[in-house]
């Protein structure tokens, strides 16, 4: 009997030992699966600004440097918003995708519903992501929480690109105020600046959005999109300075100093008018001067372009519109990124891209193969320009932060006006007008911004073209209010006062 008890106890001990060994083995296997050296798979969706899907060379280099396996969905930029909406509707989102301002507004309720990861608490674990600019991060927050990583941009790249040779032909100096700029656009239209004896030039080339005009509005003293007045936040078109700018711009249309088909002109056609010698002034991103010059000089070897930023308003002050400090953002849906561990792995990938090594690889490629360093600046090798455009340039939307935070080289340019453009970006920082709603919430605006924007864009262009007068413009404002604008004013004002009282 005693022997049977001993034998039973021994069998129970062996069984327990085998069970514990099996559990231990299974746990070790599980841990090895989680922590092995295999690459982490990361799916992404980005907008494509070039005609063709890029060569995979850089993708492979990034995978090697970060022990990842990337699955990148490239979507043409003009189809990106539509594709994103489709992916959201079908629940087919990647681990990471790019958002712009409008799409972020559209996703705010989904964010509040817990469909995206809040990444703010994790940034301190990543020494490079933790360097991101706090002021810019604030502009991307939702309810004081951070859900996105931003791609930094200069706060204002706006200014003039103009035909310097035309100005010299007519004895005109660089304009420094609105009156001088008007006289330049008039002379470029009426005084045969190209000397061909034909009436075939105009002063200003414009396109289908109000961006060009909004620069004039800010130069006249109007706010950047929204401004504070009598204790309320009001849209720019409710300020008298906006009306003054409208009259200035209407005069350009009335006198033929601008292309009258601007409301239906694409950006490509707008730039083409400067390049082919139709127009003498283009207002927008000054850095565009280099590619525009390359095309223009191929048509006319004698063309000379220059850039300029400083245009004083009626009160003698110069102002320039500031963006919130970013061009796009990256966000992480929980339906695709299911665990905290997966999220941290993805953040680790972008943390590498915020090192000087990672950011320069991403933005410039391989030193000696794609670019060289001159006096601390990066220059794409002349013989590698096509290779750079095919292998590297399409990946620039991946960039997180900006040179000040990620340590990448800024560009070196042989073409003097392009180098000057970078200097003027810095100069613009002294004259910035910020949008006070950048970090504010308005549910109505998030829901109806497209409709509301269209009402006032249409009315503004109709005023320029003489299709409505001031009374008609006032009617458009009432239509805007009734379509939800009045509620937007209330919501922005409430949030503005709340934030400024804290």
C-alpha positions in Angstrom: 0.0 0.0 0.0 2.8 2.4 0.9 4.6 1.6 -2.3 1.4 2.4 -4.3 1.2 5.8 -2.6 4.9 6.5 -3.4 4.4 5.4 -7.0 1.3 7.6 -7.4 3.1 10.6 -5.9 6.0 10.1 -8.2 3.7 9.9 -11.3 1.9 13.1 -10.2 5.3 14.8 -9.7 6.5 13.8 -13.2 3.2 14.9 -14.7 3.4 18.2 -13.0 7.0 18.7 -14.1 6.2 17.8 -17.7 3.2 20.2 -17.6 5.4 23.0 -16.2 8.1 22.3 -18.8 5.6 22.4 -21.6 4.2 25.8 -20.3 7.7 27.1 -20.0 8.6 26.0 -23.5 5.4 27.5 -25.0 6.1 30.8 -23.2 9.6 30.9 -24.4 8.4 30.2 -28.0 5.9 33.0 -27.7 8.5 35.4 -26.4 10.9 34.5 -29.2 8.2 35.2 -31.7 7.6 38.6 -30.2 11.3 39.5 -29.7 13.1 37.7 -32.5 15.3 39.5 -34.9 12.9 39.2 -37.8 11.8 42.4 -39.6 8.6 44.1 -38.5 6.1 44.5 -41.2 4.7 48.0 -41.6 2.1 48.9 -44.2 1.8 52.6 -45.3 -0.1 54.8 -47.7 1.4 58.0 -49.1 0.6 60.5 -51.8 2.7 60.4 -55.0 3.7 63.7 -56.5 5.5 62.3 -59.5 4.1 60.5 -62.5 5.5 57.0 -61.7 5.8 54.8 -58.7 9.4 55.2 -57.4 12.2 52.7 -57.7 12.4 50.4 -54.7 16.1 51.2 -54.0 15.5 53.6 -51.1 12.7 51.4 -49.6 15.2 48.5 -49.4 17.8 50.7 -47.8 15.3 51.9 -45.2 14.2 48.3 -44.5 17.8 47.3 -44.0 18.6 50.2 -41.6 15.5 49.6 -39.5 14.9 45.9 -39.7 11.5 46.4 -41.2 9.6 45.1 -44.2 7.6 47.9 -45.7 4.5 47.6 -47.8 3.9 51.0 -49.3 0.7 51.9 -51.2 1.4 54.8 -53.6 -1.6 56.9 -54.5 -1.5 59.8 -57.0 -1.8 63.1 -55.1 -4.9 64.3 -57.0 -6.7 61.0 -56.1 -5.4 60.7 -52.6 -8.4 62.1 -50.6 -10.9 60.0 -52.6 -8.8 56.9 -52.1 -8.4 57.5 -48.4 -12.1 57.9 -48.0 -12.6 54.7 -49.8 -10.1 52.9 -47.6 -11.7 54.2 -44.4 -15.2 53.2 -45.6 -14.1 49.6 -46.4 -11.9 49.2 -43.3 -8.9 48.6 -45.4 -6.5 51.0 -43.8 -2.7 50.5 -43.5 -0.7 50.8 -40.3 0.3 54.3 -41.2 -1.2 56.8 -43.6 -0.9 60.5 -44.5 -3.4 63.1 -43.5 -3.7 66.7 -44.6 -5.6 69.5 -42.7 -9.0 68.8 -44.3 -8.8 65.0 -43.8 -7.7 65.5 -40.2 -10.8 67.6 -39.6 -12.9 64.8 -41.1 -11.3 62.2 -38.8 -11.6 64.0 -35.5 -14.8 62.2 -34.5 -13.2 58.9 -35.3 -10.2 60.0 -33.2 -12.5 60.8 -30.3 -14.2 57.5 -30.7 -10.9 55.7 -30.0 -10.2 54.5 -33.5 -6.6 55.9 -33.6 -3.7 55.6 -31.2 -2.8 58.5 -29.0 0.9 58.7 -29.4 1.8 61.6 -27.2 2.6 59.5 -24.1 5.1 57.4 -26.1 7.2 60.1 -27.5 9.5 60.4 -24.5 10.6 56.8 -25.1 12.0 57.9 -28.4 14.9 60.3 -28.2 14.5 61.7 -31.7 10.7 61.9 -31.9 10.9 63.7 -28.6 12.7 66.6 -30.3 9.6 67.6 -32.4 8.7 71.2 -32.1 6.2 71.6 -29.2 4.4 74.6 -30.8 3.8 72.8 -34.0 2.7 69.6 -32.1 0.2 71.8 -30.3 -1.3 72.8 -33.7 -2.0 69.2 -34.6 -3.5 68.1 -31.2 -7.1 67.1 -30.8 -8.6 67.9 -27.4 -5.1 68.5 -26.1 -3.9 65.0 -27.1 -1.4 64.1 -29.8 -2.3 61.5 -32.4 -0.1 62.4 -35.3 3.5 63.0 -36.4 4.0 66.1 -38.5 6.1 66.8 -41.6 7.5 70.2 -41.0 7.4 73.1 -43.4 8.8 76.7 -43.3 6.1 78.9 -41.7 5.9 81.1 -44.8 7.3 80.4 -48.3 5.2 83.0 -50.0 6.5 85.8 -52.2 7.0 86.9 -55.8 8.6 85.2 -58.7 8.9 87.7 -61.4 10.6 88.5 -64.8 13.7 90.4 -63.8 14.6 91.0 -67.4 11.2 92.6 -68.1 11.6 94.9 -65.1 15.1 95.9 -66.3 13.8 96.5 -69.8 11.2 98.9 -68.4 13.5 100.5 -65.8 11.5 99.2 -62.9 13.0 98.5 -59.5 11.9 95.6 -57.3 8.5 96.5 -55.8 8.4 97.1 -52.1 4.8 98.1 -51.6 1.3 97.4 -53.1 1.4 100.6 -55.3 4.8 99.7 -56.8 3.6 96.1 -57.4 0.5 97.4 -59.1 2.6 99.6 -61.4 4.8 96.6 -62.3 1.8 94.5 -63.2 0.4 97.4 -65.2 3.6 98.0 -67.0 4.1 94.3 -67.7 0.7 94.4 -69.4 0.8 97.7 -71.3 4.4 98.6 -72.0 5.6 95.7 -74.2 8.1 94.4 -71.6 9.5 91.7 -74.0 10.0 94.3 -76.8 8.4 92.3 -79.5 6.0 95.0 -80.5 2.9 92.9 -79.7 0.2 93.2 -77.1 0.7 89.7 -75.8 1.7 90.0 -72.1 -0.1 90.3 -68.8 1.1 91.3 -65.3 0.0 88.5 -63.0 -0.8 84.8 -63.5 -3.3 83.3 -61.2 -5.2 80.0 -60.7 -8.4 78.4 -59.5 -7.9 78.8 -55.7 -7.8 82.0 -53.7 -4.2 81.6 -52.6 -2.7 84.4 -54.7 -5.4 86.8 -53.6 -5.1 85.8 -50.0 -1.5 87.0 -50.1 -2.8 90.4 -51.2 -5.4 90.3 -48.5 -2.8 89.8 -45.8 -0.6 92.5 -47.4 -3.6 94.8 -47.1 -3.8 93.9 -43.3 -6.5 91.3 -43.3 -6.1 88.4 -40.9 -4.9 84.9 -41.8 -8.2 83.1 -42.4 -9.7 84.2 -39.1 -9.1 87.1 -36.8 -10.3 88.5 -33.4 -12.7 91.5 -33.5 -14.9 92.9 -30.8 -14.5 89.8 -28.7 -15.3 87.3 -31.5 -13.3 85.3 -33.9 -14.5 86.2 -37.4 -13.5 85.0 -40.9 -11.2 87.1 -43.0 -13.9 88.2 -45.4 -15.7 90.1 -42.6 -12.8 92.5 -42.2 -12.6 95.8 -44.1 -9.0 95.1 -45.2 -10.3 92.0 -47.1 -12.7 94.3 -49.0 -9.8 96.7 -49.8 -7.8 93.8 -51.2 -10.9 92.7 -53.3 -11.1 96.2 -54.9 -7.4 96.1 -55.6 -7.7 92.6 -57.2 -10.9 93.6 -59.1 -8.9 96.4 -60.7 -6.4 93.9 -62.0 -9.3 92.0 -63.7 -11.0 95.1 -65.0 -7.8 96.3 -66.6 -6.6 93.0 -68.0 -3.5 92.8 -65.8 -4.4 89.2 -64.8 -5.6 86.2 -66.7 -9.4 86.5 -66.6 -9.8 82.7 -66.7 -8.0 82.4 -63.3 -11.1 80.7 -61.6 -10.7 77.7 -63.9 -6.9 77.8 -64.5 -4.8 74.9 -63.1 -1.5 75.3 -61.2 0.3 73.8 -64.2 -1.2 76.3 -66.6 -0.7 79.2 -64.2 3.1 78.4 -64.0 3.2 77.8 -67.7 2.1 81.5 -68.3 5.2 82.7 -66.5 7.5 80.2 -68.2 6.3 80.8 -71.7 6.5 84.6 -71.5 2.8 85.4 -71.2 2.9 86.7 -67.6 5.5 88.6 -65.6 4.6 87.9 -62.0 3.7 84.7 -60.1 2.9 84.7 -56.4 3.3 81.6 -54.4 6.2 79.3 -53.1 9.4 81.2 -54.0 11.4 77.9 -54.2 9.5 77.1 -57.3 11.7 79.5 -59.1 14.3 76.9 -60.0 12.1 74.4 -61.9 10.2 77.2 -63.5 13.5 78.8 -64.6 14.7 75.5 -66.1 11.6 75.3 -68.3 11.5 79.0 -69.1 15.2 79.2 -70.3 14.6 76.2 -72.6 12.0 78.4 -74.4 13.9 81.7 -74.1 17.6 81.6 -73.3 17.6 85.2 -72.3 14.9 84.9 -69.6 15.9 86.1 -66.1 13.8 85.4 -63.0 14.1 86.7 -59.4 12.3 86.3 -56.1 11.1 88.8 -53.6 9.0 88.8 -50.4 8.7 92.3 -48.8 5.5 94.1 -49.9 4.3 96.8 -47.6 0.6 97.4 -47.1 -1.3 100.7 -46.9 -0.1 101.3 -43.4 3.6 100.8 -44.3 3.8 97.3 -42.7 4.7 94.0 -44.3 2.8 90.9 -43.3 2.9 87.3 -44.6 0.5 84.4 -43.9 1.9 81.6 -41.7 0.9 78.0 -42.1 0.7 76.0 -38.8 4.2 74.7 -39.3 3.4 71.4 -41.1 2.4 70.2 -44.5 0.9 66.9 -43.6 0.7 64.4 -40.7 0.9 60.6 -40.2 -1.7 58.8 -38.1 -2.0 55.2 -36.8 -5.3 53.3 -36.9 -6.1 50.8 -34.2 -7.8 48.5 -36.6 -4.4 47.9 -38.3 -2.0 48.5 -35.4 -3.5 46.1 -32.9 -1.0 46.2 -30.0 1.1 48.7 -28.2 4.2 46.7 -29.1 3.4 47.1 -32.8 2.9 50.8 -32.4 6.2 51.2 -30.6 7.9 49.3 -33.5 6.4 51.7 -36.0 7.4 54.7 -33.9 10.9 53.3 -33.7 11.0 53.3 -37.5 10.1 57.0 -37.6 12.5 57.7 -34.8 15.3 56.5 -37.0 14.0 58.8 -39.8 14.5 61.7 -37.4 18.2 61.0 -37.0 20.6 63.0 -39.3 21.6 59.6 -40.8 18.0 58.6 -41.5 16.6 62.0 -42.5 19.5 62.6 -45.0 19.1 59.1 -46.5 15.4 59.6 -46.8 15.6 63.1 -48.3 18.8 63.2 -50.2 19.8 59.5 -50.8 23.3 58.2 -50.6 26.1 60.7 -50.4 28.4 60.4 -53.4 25.7 58.6 -55.4 22.8 60.9 -55.3 24.2 64.1 -53.7 27.3 65.8 -52.4 27.8 68.1 -49.4 29.0 71.7 -50.1 29.7 74.0 -47.2 27.3 72.1 -45.0 24.5 72.0 -47.6 23.3 69.1 -49.8 23.4 69.3 -53.6 21.9 66.7 -55.9 24.7 65.6 -58.3 24.1 66.9 -61.8 24.7 63.5 -63.3 22.4 61.9 -60.8 19.3 64.2 -61.1 17.2 61.6 -63.0 18.3 58.9 -60.6 17.5 61.1 -57.6 14.0 61.9 -59.0 13.3 58.2 -59.6 14.7 56.8 -56.4 14.6 59.4 -53.7 12.3 62.4 -54.3 9.0 60.5 -54.1 9.8 59.5 -50.5 10.0 63.1 -49.1 6.4 62.8 -47.7 7.9 60.3 -45.2 9.9 63.1 -43.5 9.1 63.8 -39.9 10.0 67.1 -38.3 12.3 69.6 -40.1 16.0 70.3 -40.4 16.0 72.0 -37.0 14.7 68.9 -35.3 15.9 66.0 -37.5 19.3 67.3 -38.5 19.1 66.8 -42.2 21.0 69.0 -44.6 19.2 71.9 -46.3 19.8 72.4 -50.0 22.7 74.0 -51.8 21.7 75.7 -55.1 23.9 77.0 -57.9 20.9 79.0 -59.1 21.1 82.2 -57.1 17.4 83.0 -56.9 16.7 79.6 -55.5 19.3 80.1 -52.7 17.8 83.5 -52.1 14.3 81.9 -51.7 15.6 80.0 -48.7 16.9 83.2 -47.2 13.6 84.9 -47.7 11.8 82.0 -46.0 13.8 82.8 -42.9 13.1 86.5 -43.4 9.4 85.9 -43.5 9.6 84.6 -40.0 9.9 88.2 -38.8 6.5 89.2 -40.3 4.2 86.2 -39.7 0.4 86.5 -39.3 -0.8 83.3 -37.7 -4.2 81.6 -38.0 -5.7 81.7 -34.5 -8.0 78.7 -35.3 -5.0 76.4 -36.1 -5.4 74.7 -32.7 -9.1 75.3 -32.1 -12.1 73.0 -32.5 -15.3 73.6 -34.4 -17.4 70.5 -35.1 -19.5 72.4 -37.6 -16.4 73.5 -39.5 -15.1 69.9 -39.6 -18.4 68.8 -41.1 -19.2 71.7 -43.5 -15.8 73.4 -44.3 -15.9 72.3 -48.0 -19.4 73.8 -48.5 -18.6 77.0 -46.6 -15.3 77.6 -48.3 -16.9 77.1 -51.7 -19.6 79.8 -51.0 -17.0 82.4 -50.3 -14.5 81.4 -53.0 -17.3 81.7 -55.6 -18.5 85.0 -54.2 -15.0 86.5 -54.1 -14.2 85.5 -57.7 -17.7 86.7 -58.8 -16.8 90.1 -57.3 -13.5 90.2 -59.2 -15.3 89.5 -62.4 -18.0 92.1 -61.9 -20.8 89.5 -61.6 -21.8 90.7 -58.1 -21.3 94.0 -56.3 -20.8 94.7 -52.6 -24.4 94.0 -51.9 -24.1 90.7 -53.6 -21.0 89.9 -51.6 -22.9 90.7 -48.4 -25.6 88.3 -49.5 -23.0 85.6 -49.9 -21.9 86.2 -46.3 -25.4 85.8 -45.1 -25.7 82.6 -47.1 -22.4 81.4 -45.5 -23.8 82.2 -42.0 -27.1 80.4 -42.7 -25.2 77.3 -44.1 -23.4 76.8 -40.8 -21.0 79.7 -40.7 -22.7 81.5 -37.8 -22.3 78.3 -35.7 -18.6 78.1 -36.7 -18.1 81.6 -35.4 -19.7 80.7 -32.1 -17.7 77.5 -31.7 -14.4 79.0 -32.6 -15.0 82.0 -30.4 -16.0 79.8 -27.4 -12.9 77.6 -27.8 -10.6 80.6 -28.4 -11.9 82.3 -25.2 -11.6 79.1 -23.2 -8.0 78.5 -24.3 -7.0 82.1 -23.7 -8.5 82.1 -20.2 -6.6 79.0 -19.0 
